[in-house]
Amino acid sequence: MNSKDYRSTLGGVTPSPAWRARTLAAMEAAKEKKHPVRRPLAVAATAAVLAVAVTGGVWLSSRTEVDPDGPGTARTPEPVVTPTPTSPEAWNENFAIVTDPSQLMGKNPTAGRLDELTELPVYENPNIAASDEVEELMHDIAEAIAQSVGLTPGSYTFEAGTDMPWLTLNCTDNTQIVLHGVNYRSIYPASDPEALWAKLCETIRASSKGFTAEEEILEVYNFDGTPHTVRSIFASLPDVGLGMQLYFYSFFNRYTLEGGNIHQAVSSTGMLEPSDKPVFPLRSEEDAVASFRSGDYWGAHYTSHPEQAEILQVTIEYDTTEGQPYFQPVYRILYTQDYWDEVIADRIFDGVDPSPFTGVGIAYVPAIDPEYQDEVPYRRYFNDGLAHHTPEDLT
């Protein structure tokens, strides 16, 4: 499918010209001055705009529901010596527990195909300052989301916020739709979140003309043995290049249901065709894994022995978490440690059989070649702090 076909396909789900013009004008007016890019490469393909009401792309650190025999299957590393969990460092490590690592793999199109990617665009994440124009824009977005799932908008509140403005729309059934700037949206159902989720999925499937609406399921477990399930839906367009598949996977019509609430993190640049975005060369998969093994990586999970971890899967995804100055590609490294089984047995609640469970961790390494990383600095936060692990943490 060429760029003309993209535009034709996307025409059925794009906002009206007036909406688009007003939205883009607000974005341009609110953007901070861009950092200069010293050595951008030629930009790759064109594509996609933001669909009204059910728009954009969400970040979810864990993508799931995979074919265990597909490209996301575990890789077998060289034999390693597993450290004993009796060392103090091992007991302080942080990881997720699953019954099978495939529960934290996913439908990421880059799985098993990383050698096809040598460069990718980067998107600025502008801070949106509070203004009358931004308030009107955010209110229109919140009302469109409500109406798309059959809710009746009511009163709303607008707050300037310390970094970006907040808008809370109260629907007549007491459901709340909350926007933090225009990039981060949440729906807090008053009742029956499953029914609202089903309606949202139906709306996305109906609006994604020419696309396939796919669903991913993430399931990890609490230490009391109960599952924690996260579901995501996104629009897929498989008959295009891998870079464009990743763009759609990351930014187009993606919502997530977690804990009874619905969330969406959407790049405002999802409204723009990416043809004018700077493209940067990528570091190799091997270099990213070496960075992780040295102890230089990001994320909430932590191991004191990264050099001995078993790598299960490596993919590239766009990080759209809050606080990012840029939405940029990152390597997502899924790994495990043999001794985590003993740690699980110690942490699991009394009366819960630990034998079905195993531990898995997720490490993130910026995918942009380090030579260019100062142009697009990477940040990832956890519990209001930078989630950056360094080799010094291992000593």
C-alpha positions as CSV (number, residue, x, y, z in Angstrom):
1,M,0.0,0.0,0.0
2,N,1.5,3.3,-1.1
3,S,1.2,6.7,0.6
4,K,-1.9,7.6,-1.5
5,D,-3.6,4.4,-0.4
6,Y,-2.8,5.3,3.3
7,R,-4.5,8.6,3.0
8,S,-7.5,7.1,1.2
9,T,-7.8,4.3,3.9
10,L,-7.4,6.7,6.7
11,G,-9.9,9.1,5.3
12,G,-12.8,7.2,6.9
13,V,-11.4,7.6,10.4
14,T,-9.8,11.1,10.4
15,P,-11.3,14.2,12.0
16,S,-13.2,16.8,10.0
17,P,-11.0,19.4,8.3
18,A,-12.2,22.0,10.9
19,W,-11.3,19.7,13.8
20,R,-8.0,18.8,12.3
21,A,-7.0,22.5,11.6
22,R,-8.0,23.6,15.0
23,T,-6.2,20.7,16.7
24,L,-3.0,21.1,14.8
25,A,-3.0,24.9,15.3
26,A,-3.3,24.3,19.1
27,M,-0.5,21.8,19.0
28,E,1.8,24.1,17.1
29,A,1.0,27.0,19.3
30,A,1.7,25.0,22.5
31,K,4.9,23.3,21.4
32,E,8.1,24.2,23.1
33,K,11.1,25.2,20.9
34,K,12.6,22.0,19.4
35,H,16.1,20.9,20.1
36,P,18.2,21.1,17.0
37,V,18.9,17.7,15.3
38,R,22.5,17.8,14.1
39,R,22.4,14.8,11.7
40,P,18.9,13.7,10.9
41,L,18.6,11.0,8.2
42,A,16.1,11.0,5.4
43,V,12.7,10.2,6.6
44,A,11.0,7.0,5.8
45,A,7.4,6.3,4.9
46,T,4.3,8.6,5.3
47,A,1.1,7.7,7.1
48,A,-1.6,8.1,9.6
49,V,-3.6,10.6,11.4
50,L,-5.6,10.6,14.6
51,A,-9.1,9.2,14.6
52,V,-11.7,11.4,16.3
53,A,-12.9,10.1,19.6
54,V,-11.0,6.8,19.7
55,T,-7.6,8.0,18.7
56,G,-3.9,7.5,18.8
57,G,-1.7,4.9,20.5
58,V,-1.0,3.7,24.0
59,W,2.1,2.6,25.8
60,L,1.8,-0.7,27.6
61,S,5.1,-2.0,28.8
62,S,4.0,-5.6,28.3
63,R,2.4,-6.9,25.1
64,T,0.8,-10.4,25.3
65,E,-1.4,-13.1,23.8
66,V,1.2,-14.7,21.5
67,D,1.7,-17.8,19.5
68,P,4.3,-19.6,21.6
69,D,5.7,-21.1,18.4
70,G,5.9,-17.7,16.7
71,P,8.7,-15.1,16.4
72,G,8.4,-14.2,20.1
73,T,9.6,-17.6,21.4
74,A,12.3,-17.7,23.9
75,R,15.9,-17.7,22.9
76,T,18.4,-20.1,24.4
77,P,21.5,-18.2,25.7
78,E,24.9,-19.6,26.4
79,P,25.1,-21.7,29.6
80,V,25.6,-19.5,32.6
81,V,26.4,-19.9,36.3
82,T,23.4,-19.0,38.3
83,P,24.1,-17.1,41.5
84,T,22.7,-18.3,44.7
85,P,19.6,-16.4,46.0
86,T,21.0,-16.4,49.5
87,S,23.1,-13.3,48.5
88,P,21.4,-10.1,49.8
89,E,21.2,-8.7,46.3
90,A,19.1,-11.5,44.9
91,W,16.4,-11.0,47.5
92,N,16.0,-7.3,46.7
93,E,15.4,-7.8,43.0
94,N,12.1,-6.8,41.4
95,F,10.3,-8.8,38.7
96,A,6.9,-10.0,37.6
97,I,5.5,-13.5,38.2
98,V,3.7,-15.4,35.5
99,T,2.9,-19.0,34.7
100,D,4.5,-18.8,31.3
101,P,6.8,-16.1,29.9
102,S,4.6,-15.8,26.8
103,Q,2.2,-13.9,29.0
104,L,4.6,-11.0,28.7
105,M,5.4,-11.4,25.1
106,G,3.0,-10.0,22.6
107,K,1.9,-9.0,19.1
108,N,4.6,-6.5,18.6
109,P,5.4,-6.7,14.8
110,T,9.1,-6.3,15.4
111,A,9.4,-9.7,17.2
112,G,11.9,-11.8,15.2
113,R,12.3,-9.1,12.6
114,L,14.7,-6.6,14.2
115,D,17.2,-6.9,11.5
116,E,14.7,-5.2,9.1
117,L,15.0,-1.9,11.1
118,T,18.0,0.4,10.8
119,E,16.4,3.8,11.5
120,L,13.1,5.1,12.9
121,P,11.5,8.6,13.4
122,V,11.3,10.3,16.8
123,Y,8.3,12.4,17.8
124,E,8.4,15.4,20.2
125,N,6.1,15.3,23.2
126,P,5.2,18.9,23.7
127,N,4.0,20.3,27.0
128,I,0.6,21.9,26.5
129,A,0.2,25.1,28.5
130,A,-3.3,25.9,29.8
131,S,-5.2,28.4,27.7
132,D,-8.8,29.0,26.6
133,E,-8.0,27.4,23.2
134,V,-6.5,24.3,24.9
135,E,-9.4,24.0,27.3
136,E,-11.8,24.0,24.4
137,L,-9.8,21.4,22.5
138,M,-9.6,19.1,25.5
139,H,-13.3,19.5,26.2
140,D,-14.1,18.6,22.6
141,I,-11.8,15.5,22.8
142,A,-13.4,14.4,26.1
143,E,-17.0,14.9,24.7
144,A,-16.1,13.0,21.5
145,I,-14.8,10.0,23.6
146,A,-17.9,10.0,25.7
147,Q,-20.2,10.1,22.7
148,S,-18.3,7.4,20.9
149,V,-19.2,4.9,23.6
150,G,-22.8,6.1,24.1
151,L,-22.3,8.3,27.2
152,T,-23.9,11.6,27.7
153,P,-21.4,14.4,28.6
154,G,-22.3,16.7,31.6
155,S,-20.3,19.2,33.5
156,Y,-16.5,19.5,33.5
157,T,-13.7,21.0,35.4
158,F,-10.4,22.4,34.0
159,E,-7.2,22.9,36.0
160,A,-4.0,24.5,34.8
161,G,-1.8,21.9,36.4
162,T,1.9,22.2,37.2
163,D,3.1,20.8,33.9
164,M,0.1,20.2,31.7
165,P,-3.6,21.1,32.2
166,W,-6.1,18.6,33.5
167,L,-9.7,18.3,32.4
168,T,-12.3,16.1,34.0
169,L,-15.6,15.5,32.2
170,N,-18.5,14.1,34.3
171,C,-21.0,12.0,32.3
172,T,-24.6,11.8,33.4
173,D,-24.1,8.2,34.6
174,N,-21.2,9.3,36.8
175,T,-18.5,7.9,34.6
176,Q,-15.6,10.3,34.4
177,I,-13.3,11.0,31.5
178,V,-10.0,12.6,32.5
179,L,-7.4,14.2,30.2
180,H,-3.9,15.2,31.2
181,G,-3.0,17.5,28.4
182,V,-4.2,16.0,25.1
183,N,-1.9,13.0,25.2
184,Y,-3.1,11.0,28.2
185,R,-6.7,10.0,28.6
186,S,-8.5,7.8,31.2
187,I,-12.1,6.6,31.5
188,Y,-13.3,5.7,35.0
189,P,-16.6,3.8,34.5
190,A,-19.3,4.3,37.1
191,S,-20.3,0.7,36.7
192,D,-19.8,-2.4,34.5
193,P,-16.4,-1.6,33.0
194,E,-16.5,-4.8,30.9
195,A,-19.6,-3.5,29.1
196,L,-18.0,-0.2,28.4
197,W,-14.9,-1.9,27.2
198,A,-16.9,-4.0,24.8
199,K,-18.6,-0.9,23.5
200,L,-15.3,0.8,23.0
201,C,-13.8,-2.2,21.2
202,E,-16.9,-2.2,18.9
203,T,-16.4,1.5,18.2
204,I,-12.8,1.0,17.3
205,R,-13.5,-1.9,15.0
206,A,-16.3,0.1,13.3
207,S,-14.1,3.2,12.9
208,S,-10.9,1.4,11.7
209,K,-11.9,1.0,8.1
210,G,-9.2,-0.7,6.1
211,F,-7.5,-1.9,9.3
212,T,-7.7,-4.9,11.5
213,A,-8.6,-4.3,15.2
214,E,-6.4,-6.6,17.2
215,E,-6.5,-7.4,20.9
216,E,-3.6,-8.2,23.3
217,I,-3.9,-9.7,26.7
218,L,-1.3,-9.3,29.5
219,E,-1.6,-11.5,32.6
220,V,0.7,-11.4,35.5
221,Y,0.1,-12.7,39.1
222,N,0.0,-11.2,42.5
223,F,1.8,-12.9,45.4
224,D,-1.5,-14.1,46.7
225,G,-1.9,-16.1,43.5
226,T,-4.6,-14.0,41.9
227,P,-4.2,-12.8,38.3
228,H,-3.8,-9.2,37.1
229,T,-5.1,-8.9,33.6
230,V,-4.5,-6.1,31.2
231,R,-6.2,-6.0,27.8
232,S,-5.4,-3.7,24.9
233,I,-6.9,-3.1,21.5
234,F,-5.2,-1.4,18.6
235,A,-5.6,-1.0,14.9
236,S,-3.3,-3.0,12.7
237,L,-2.3,-2.7,9.0
238,P,-0.1,-5.7,8.2
239,D,0.5,-5.1,4.5
240,V,3.0,-2.3,4.9
241,G,6.6,-2.1,5.9
242,L,7.7,-3.0,9.4
243,G,8.4,0.7,10.3
244,M,4.9,1.6,9.5
245,Q,3.5,-1.5,11.3
246,L,5.3,-0.3,14.4
247,Y,3.9,3.2,13.9
248,F,0.3,1.9,13.8
249,Y,1.0,-0.5,16.6
250,S,2.2,2.2,18.9
251,F,0.0,5.2,18.0
252,F,-3.2,4.3,16.3
253,N,-6.5,3.6,18.0
254,R,-5.0,1.9,21.1
255,Y,-6.8,1.7,24.5
256,T,-6.1,-0.4,27.5
257,L,-8.4,-1.9,30.2
258,E,-6.7,-2.4,33.6
259,G,-8.1,-2.6,37.0
260,G,-11.6,-1.7,35.8
261,N,-10.4,1.6,34.2
262,I,-9.6,2.4,30.6
263,H,-6.5,4.3,29.6
264,Q,-5.0,5.7,26.5
265,A,-1.6,7.4,25.9
266,V,-1.6,9.0,22.5
267,S,1.1,11.0,20.8
268,S,-0.2,14.3,19.6
269,T,2.0,13.8,16.7
270,G,-0.2,10.8,15.8
271,M,-2.3,13.5,14.1
272,L,0.5,14.3,11.7
273,E,1.9,12.3,8.9
274,P,5.4,11.3,10.0
275,S,7.1,12.4,6.8
276,D,8.5,15.5,8.4
277,K,9.8,13.8,11.5
278,P,13.6,13.4,12.1
279,V,14.8,9.8,11.6
280,F,17.7,8.5,13.6
281,P,19.9,5.4,13.1
282,L,19.3,2.6,15.6
283,R,21.8,0.8,17.7
284,S,22.0,-2.9,17.1
285,E,20.1,-5.5,19.1
286,E,23.4,-6.9,20.2
287,D,24.5,-3.5,21.5
288,A,21.3,-3.0,23.4
289,V,21.6,-6.4,25.0
290,A,25.2,-5.7,25.9
291,S,24.0,-2.4,27.6
292,F,21.5,-4.4,29.6
293,R,24.1,-7.0,30.6
294,S,26.4,-4.2,31.8
295,G,23.7,-2.9,34.1
296,D,22.8,0.1,32.0
297,Y,19.0,0.0,31.4
298,W,15.7,1.5,32.4
299,G,12.5,0.1,34.0
300,A,10.7,-0.8,37.2
301,H,12.3,-4.3,37.2
302,Y,15.8,-4.9,38.5
303,T,18.3,-7.7,38.7
304,S,21.7,-7.6,40.4
305,H,23.1,-10.1,37.9
306,P,22.1,-8.9,34.4
307,E,25.2,-10.5,32.9
308,Q,23.7,-13.9,33.8
309,A,20.1,-13.4,32.8
310,E,18.4,-15.6,30.2
311,I,17.1,-13.4,27.4
312,L,13.6,-14.5,26.3
313,Q,12.6,-11.9,23.8
314,V,13.8,-8.6,22.3
315,T,11.5,-6.2,20.5
316,I,11.4,-2.5,19.7
317,E,8.4,-0.3,20.8
318,Y,7.8,3.4,21.1
319,D,7.8,4.6,24.7
320,T,4.8,6.9,25.2
321,T,4.9,7.0,29.0
322,E,4.3,10.3,30.8
323,G,7.3,12.5,31.3
324,Q,8.9,11.7,28.0
325,P,10.4,14.7,26.2
326,Y,10.3,12.6,23.1
327,F,8.3,9.5,22.0
328,Q,11.2,7.4,20.8
329,P,11.9,3.7,20.0
330,V,13.3,1.6,22.8
331,Y,14.5,-2.0,23.0
332,R,12.2,-4.1,25.3
333,I,14.2,-7.0,26.7
334,L,12.3,-9.7,28.4
335,Y,14.5,-11.9,30.6
336,T,14.5,-14.3,33.5
337,Q,16.7,-15.7,36.3
338,D,16.7,-19.3,37.4
339,Y,17.0,-18.3,41.1
340,W,13.8,-16.2,41.0
341,D,11.8,-19.4,41.6
342,E,13.3,-19.6,45.1
343,V,12.6,-15.9,45.7
344,I,9.0,-16.5,44.6
345,A,8.7,-19.4,47.0
346,D,9.8,-17.1,49.8
347,R,7.5,-14.2,48.8
348,I,4.3,-16.0,47.9
349,F,1.5,-15.9,50.4
350,D,1.0,-18.8,52.8
351,G,-1.2,-21.5,51.4
352,V,-0.4,-20.6,47.7
353,D,1.5,-23.2,45.7
354,P,4.5,-21.5,44.2
355,S,5.3,-24.3,41.7
356,P,3.2,-22.9,38.7
357,F,5.0,-19.5,38.8
358,T,8.2,-18.2,37.3
359,G,9.7,-14.7,37.4
360,V,10.3,-12.5,34.4
361,G,11.8,-9.0,34.1
362,I,11.5,-6.3,31.5
363,A,14.4,-4.0,30.7
364,Y,14.3,-1.0,28.4
365,V,17.3,0.4,26.5
366,P,17.0,3.4,24.2
367,A,17.1,2.2,20.6
368,I,18.6,5.4,19.1
369,D,22.3,5.2,18.3
370,P,24.1,6.6,21.4
371,E,25.9,9.0,19.1
372,Y,22.5,10.8,18.7
373,Q,21.0,10.3,22.2
374,D,21.9,13.7,23.4
375,E,19.5,15.1,20.7
376,V,16.6,13.1,22.0
377,P,17.2,12.4,25.7
378,Y,15.4,9.4,27.1
379,R,13.5,9.4,30.4
380,R,11.4,6.7,32.1
381,Y,9.8,7.2,35.5
382,F,8.6,4.8,38.2
383,N,7.0,5.9,41.5
384,D,7.8,9.6,40.7
385,G,11.5,8.9,40.2
386,L,13.8,8.1,37.3
387,A,13.8,4.4,36.7
388,H,17.4,4.2,35.4
389,H,19.7,1.4,36.5
390,T,23.4,2.0,36.0
391,P,26.5,-0.3,36.3
392,E,27.3,1.5,39.6
393,D,24.1,0.0,41.1
394,L,25.8,-3.5,40.8
395,T,28.8,-2.6,42.9
